[in-house]
Amino acid sequence: MTTSKVASMRDAIADLVRDGDTVAIEGFTHLIGFAAGHEIIRQRKRELTLARLTPDVIYDQMIAGGVATKLVFSWLGNPGVGGLGAIRRRIEGELPDQPLAVEEYSHFGMVGRYTAGAMNLPFFPLRSYFETDLPVANPLIRPIQSPYDDEHIYAVPPLRPDVAIVHAQRASASGDTQVWGLLGCQKEAAFAADRVIVVVEELVDEAVIRADPNRTIIPGLIVDAVVLEPWGAHPSYVQGAYDRDNRFYLDWDPITRDEAAVQAWLRAWVFDLDGRPAYIEKLGAERLASLKPGPAPSGSVDYGAYR
């Protein structure tokens, strides 16, 4: 028998995200956990360290919402549009009562950190910092000598989040989680973390998971909570479920440039709503319908029934 780990978003965030935690909301280009980030804002979590490859709009919103005091990241911006004004104002000291510490790596450096955390290694070696100024900006990126010859490379420390939050297409009630489309470092972040929340578009029977096991990137044994939250990655996309809402990212650019506009948006779209269903209702059926993709089924595979 398997144990159900299904929880509401409110309960999962309340139970598993604690003030002072290091929180990683991963997902590269698609499968970005906006609903989870909004619930963290809504519950007014505080003094978090936020870790993520490519912090984009969700971390801009969370930092504007006052949940974080530190950002661990590689490249940040509103992808394809511009900058992130809420983060920038805090880094540059425009809001001296809301400072934000930053710790910057390359994309590969962040992947290496998660990988080291997942493998319980003391560091991860990589070559990619030669002829860059990142080791000057971040003293945690350190040169090391190979134990086999005189070659020098760089090392980054492990990253072990207190909580990793992953959005996915589907999972079983026990937490076996399946993803298709573009993969980021969700698996590495989940294995590196102490606690794992999986947010999905669909809950499926264990038989569905077993019928296509290669899509399972996170096993239920490391998952603490499974949250069913359709449209929980909007405005990012979920391969096969809905498209990226490019209008949202364009609309965010003038909002993020003005702190008052950001706070007004948070009141209207986060604090004044009681969860993702209200957010989806506010978006409207026409907006949602415009984001639905047509069918593009993949080929089927016969794994064989072995007895």
C-alpha positions in Angstrom: 0.0 0.0 0.0 1.2 3.5 -0.7 0.6 6.6 1.4 -1.1 9.6 -0.1 1.0 12.8 0.2 -1.7 15.0 -1.4 -2.1 18.4 0.3 -3.5 21.8 -0.5 -1.1 24.5 -1.5 -1.9 26.4 1.6 -1.1 23.5 3.9 2.0 22.4 2.0 3.5 25.9 2.2 2.5 26.4 5.8 3.9 23.0 6.9 7.1 22.8 4.8 8.3 26.4 4.2 9.6 28.0 7.3 11.0 31.4 8.0 14.7 31.5 7.4 14.7 28.6 5.0 16.7 28.3 1.7 14.0 27.7 -0.9 14.6 26.6 -4.5 11.7 27.0 -7.0 13.1 25.4 -10.1 11.9 24.8 -13.6 13.7 26.1 -16.7 11.6 28.2 -19.2 8.5 26.1 -18.4 7.2 24.5 -15.3 8.0 27.6 -13.1 6.1 27.4 -9.8 4.3 30.8 -9.8 1.3 29.5 -7.7 3.7 28.2 -5.0 5.6 31.5 -5.0 2.4 33.4 -4.6 1.3 31.3 -1.7 4.7 32.0 0.0 4.0 35.7 -0.4 0.4 35.3 0.8 1.5 33.6 3.9 4.1 36.3 4.5 7.1 34.0 5.0 10.2 35.9 6.0 14.0 36.0 5.8 14.1 33.3 3.1 17.2 32.7 0.9 15.8 32.2 -2.6 17.9 30.0 -5.0 17.2 29.5 -8.7 18.8 29.3 -12.1 17.5 32.4 -14.0 15.4 34.2 -11.4 12.6 35.7 -13.4 9.3 37.4 -12.7 8.3 35.1 -9.8 11.4 35.9 -7.7 10.9 39.6 -8.6 7.4 39.3 -7.1 8.5 37.3 -4.1 11.3 39.8 -3.2 8.9 42.7 -3.7 6.6 40.8 -1.3 9.2 41.0 1.4 9.8 37.2 1.8 13.6 37.1 1.1 16.8 38.6 2.4 19.2 36.8 0.0 19.2 35.6 -3.6 21.5 32.8 -4.9 21.3 32.8 -8.6 22.7 32.7 -12.2 21.5 35.5 -14.6 18.4 37.3 -13.7 15.9 39.2 -15.8 12.4 39.2 -17.4 13.3 36.8 -20.2 13.0 38.3 -23.7 11.7 41.6 -22.3 14.0 43.4 -19.8 15.1 43.7 -16.2 13.6 43.0 -12.8 13.0 46.3 -11.1 12.0 45.0 -7.7 15.2 43.0 -7.3 17.3 45.8 -8.7 16.0 48.4 -6.4 16.9 46.3 -3.4 20.4 45.4 -4.7 21.1 49.0 -5.5 19.9 50.2 -2.1 17.0 52.3 -3.2 15.0 50.7 -0.4 17.5 50.8 2.5 15.1 49.2 4.9 14.8 46.1 2.5 18.4 45.1 1.6 19.0 42.0 -0.5 22.3 40.0 -0.4 23.2 38.3 -3.6 25.4 35.3 -4.4 26.0 34.9 -8.2 27.1 31.9 -10.2 26.9 30.8 -13.9 24.1 28.5 -14.9 26.5 25.5 -14.9 27.8 26.6 -11.5 24.3 26.5 -10.1 23.7 23.0 -11.6 27.0 21.9 -10.2 26.0 23.2 -6.7 22.7 21.3 -6.8 24.5 18.2 -8.1 27.0 18.3 -5.3 24.2 18.7 -2.8 22.3 15.8 -4.3 25.4 13.5 -4.3 26.5 14.7 -0.8 29.8 15.9 -2.2 31.9 18.7 -0.6 32.2 20.6 -3.9 31.7 20.3 -7.6 34.6 20.9 -10.1 34.1 22.8 -13.3 36.2 24.8 -15.9 33.8 27.5 -16.9 35.1 30.4 -14.7 38.4 31.0 -16.5 38.7 34.5 -17.9 35.6 35.8 -16.1 35.3 38.1 -13.0 32.8 35.9 -11.2 35.4 34.4 -8.9 36.3 38.0 -7.9 32.7 38.8 -7.3 32.0 35.6 -5.5 34.8 34.3 -3.3 33.0 30.9 -2.9 34.1 30.1 -6.4 37.6 28.9 -5.7 40.5 27.5 -7.7 41.7 24.0 -6.9 44.4 21.8 -8.2 43.7 18.4 -9.7 44.8 15.5 -7.5 46.1 13.8 -10.6 48.3 16.5 -12.2 49.2 20.1 -12.0 46.0 21.4 -13.7 43.9 24.0 -11.9 40.2 24.3 -12.2 37.4 25.9 -10.2 35.1 24.5 -7.5 31.7 25.5 -6.2 30.2 24.5 -2.9 27.2 22.2 -2.6 23.7 23.7 -2.5 21.3 21.9 -0.1 18.0 23.8 0.0 15.7 23.4 3.0 12.9 23.2 0.5 12.7 22.5 -3.2 9.5 23.2 -5.1 8.9 21.6 -8.5 6.1 22.0 -10.9 5.3 19.0 -13.2 2.8 17.7 -15.5 1.6 14.8 -13.3 2.3 12.7 -10.2 0.8 9.9 -8.3 -0.7 10.5 -4.9 2.5 9.0 -3.4 4.7 11.5 -5.1 6.2 9.7 -8.1 6.6 12.7 -10.5 6.7 12.8 -14.2 8.0 15.6 -16.5 8.3 15.9 -20.3 9.5 18.7 -22.5 12.5 20.9 -21.6 14.2 19.7 -18.4 16.1 22.1 -16.1 17.6 20.9 -12.8 14.4 20.0 -11.0 15.7 16.5 -10.2 19.0 17.7 -8.8 17.4 20.4 -6.7 14.9 17.9 -5.3 17.5 15.3 -4.4 19.6 18.0 -2.8 16.8 19.4 -0.7 15.7 18.4 2.8 12.0 18.8 2.0 10.3 18.6 -1.4 6.9 19.9 -2.6 5.7 18.8 -6.0 2.9 20.8 -7.7 1.2 19.2 -10.6 -1.4 19.8 -13.3 -2.8 16.3 -12.9 -2.9 13.5 -10.3 -2.8 10.1 -11.8 -3.1 6.5 -10.7 0.1 4.6 -10.0 -0.6 2.4 -13.0 -0.1 5.4 -15.3 3.3 6.1 -13.7 4.3 2.4 -14.1 3.2 2.4 -17.7 5.7 5.1 -18.7 8.5 4.9 -16.0 11.2 6.8 -17.9 9.3 10.0 -17.5 9.6 9.8 -13.7 12.3 12.3 -12.7 11.5 12.5 -8.9 10.6 9.4 -6.9 7.9 9.6 -4.3 10.2 8.5 -1.6 11.8 11.9 -1.5 8.6 13.9 -1.8 6.9 15.4 1.2 3.8 16.9 -0.4 1.9 16.7 -3.7 -0.3 19.6 -4.6 -2.8 19.5 -7.4 -2.9 23.0 -8.9 -3.9 23.3 -12.6 -2.5 26.4 -14.2 -0.1 26.6 -11.3 2.8 27.6 -13.6 1.1 30.4 -15.4 2.4 32.7 -16.9 5.2 30.2 -17.7 4.1 27.3 -19.8 3.6 23.6 -19.2 4.5 21.4 -22.2 1.3 19.9 -23.5 -1.0 21.7 -21.2 -0.8 25.5 -21.9 1.5 27.9 -23.6 3.7 30.7 -22.3 1.6 33.9 -21.7 3.9 36.3 -23.4 1.5 39.2 -22.8 2.0 38.8 -19.0 5.8 39.2 -19.3 5.4 42.2 -21.5 2.9 43.7 -19.1 5.2 43.1 -16.2 8.0 45.4 -17.6 6.3 48.7 -16.8 5.0 47.4 -13.5 8.4 46.3 -12.2 9.9 49.7 -13.0 7.7 51.3 -10.3 7.6 50.0 -6.7 4.1 51.4 -6.1 2.8 49.6 -9.2 4.4 46.3 -8.0 2.8 46.6 -4.6 -0.6 47.3 -6.2 -0.2 44.3 -8.4 0.6 42.1 -5.4 -2.5 43.3 -3.6 -4.7 42.7 -6.6 -3.3 39.3 -7.7 -1.9 37.8 -4.5 -3.0 39.2 -1.2 -6.7 39.9 -2.2 -7.1 36.4 -3.6 -7.4 33.2 -1.6 -5.5 30.9 -4.0 -4.8 29.9 -7.5 -8.5 29.1 -8.4 -9.4 32.8 -7.8 -6.3 33.9 -9.8 -7.5 31.7 -12.7 -11.0 33.1 -12.5 -9.6 36.6 -12.5 -7.6 35.9 -15.7 -10.8 34.9 -17.4 -11.8 32.0 -19.7 -10.9 33.8 -22.9 -7.3 34.4 -21.8 -6.9 30.8 -20.8 -8.4 29.5 -24.0 -5.9 31.5 -26.0 -3.1 29.6 -24.3 -4.3 26.0 -25.0 -2.1 24.2 -27.5 -3.2 21.9 -30.2 -2.4 18.1 -30.1 1.1 16.8 -30.8 1.2 13.2 -29.4 4.5 11.4 -29.1 5.1 7.9 -30.3 4.2 5.0 -28.0 6.6 2.5 -26.6 5.9 -1.1 -25.7 7.9 -1.9 -22.6 6.8 -5.5 -22.6 5.0 -7.4 -19.8 7.6 -9.5 -17.9 6.4 -12.2 -15.5 
